[in-house]
């Protein structure tokens, strides 16, 4: 589907929207609140797209993002972006 947009917002708002919306964005990026597994599943299923989380600070903006494999249960590793580098733990 050409022209699909990425939807951004807080997980609680997007979870409510996903239960009622008839939309299929290219993806969803959440920030501002913790994204739990139930909300991730509800948003992804309701909007028929992948869901990712950004970690933001009021003082600096985006401080990091989850790696694609973090969204996969049992992946067992996380990464944080620092400037132009990525560190794994």
C-alpha positions in Angstrom: 0.0 0.0 0.0 1.8 3.1 -1.2 1.7 6.3 0.9 1.2 4.6 4.3 2.4 6.7 7.2 4.0 5.9 10.6 1.8 6.6 13.5 3.3 7.9 16.8 2.0 8.4 20.3 1.7 7.1 23.8 1.0 3.4 24.2 -2.3 4.0 26.2 -3.7 6.3 23.5 -2.6 4.1 20.6 -4.0 1.0 22.4 -7.4 2.6 22.6 -7.2 3.8 19.0 -6.2 0.4 17.8 -9.3 -1.2 19.3 -11.5 1.3 17.3 -9.6 2.3 14.2 -9.9 1.0 10.7 -6.3 1.8 9.7 -3.2 0.1 8.7 -0.2 2.4 9.0 3.3 1.2 7.9 4.3 1.1 11.6 3.7 2.5 15.0 6.3 4.1 17.2 5.4 4.7 20.9 7.1 6.9 23.5 6.3 8.7 26.7 5.2 5.6 28.6 6.2 2.0 29.2 5.1 -0.3 26.4 4.0 -3.6 28.0 3.5 -6.8 26.1 -0.3 -6.6 26.3 -0.4 -3.1 24.8 2.2 -4.1 22.1 0.1 -7.0 21.1 -3.2 -5.0 21.1 -1.7 -2.1 19.0 0.0 -4.4 16.5 -3.1 -6.6 16.0 -5.5 -3.7 15.9 -3.5 -1.6 13.4 -2.0 -4.6 11.5 1.6 -3.3 11.7 4.9 -3.6 13.7 5.2 -1.7 16.9 8.5 -0.1 18.2 9.4 1.9 21.2 11.6 5.0 21.5 13.2 6.1 24.7 13.0 9.9 25.0 14.1 12.6 27.4 12.5 16.0 27.7 16.0 17.6 27.8 17.5 15.9 24.7 14.7 14.2 22.7 15.3 10.7 21.5 17.8 8.9 23.7 17.6 5.4 22.3 15.3 2.8 20.6 14.7 -0.8 21.0 16.4 -3.2 18.6 14.1 -5.3 16.4 14.9 -8.5 18.3 13.9 -7.0 21.6 10.3 -7.1 20.4 10.7 -10.8 19.9 10.0 -12.8 23.1 13.0 -14.8 24.3 15.5 -12.8 22.3 17.5 -12.1 25.4 19.4 -9.0 24.5 18.8 -5.3 24.3 20.7 -2.4 22.8 20.7 1.3 23.3 21.8 3.9 20.8 24.4 6.4 22.0 25.1 9.1 19.4 26.2 7.3 16.3 27.1 4.0 18.1 25.1 1.1 19.4 26.0 -0.9 22.4 24.7 -4.4 23.1 24.0 -6.0 26.5 
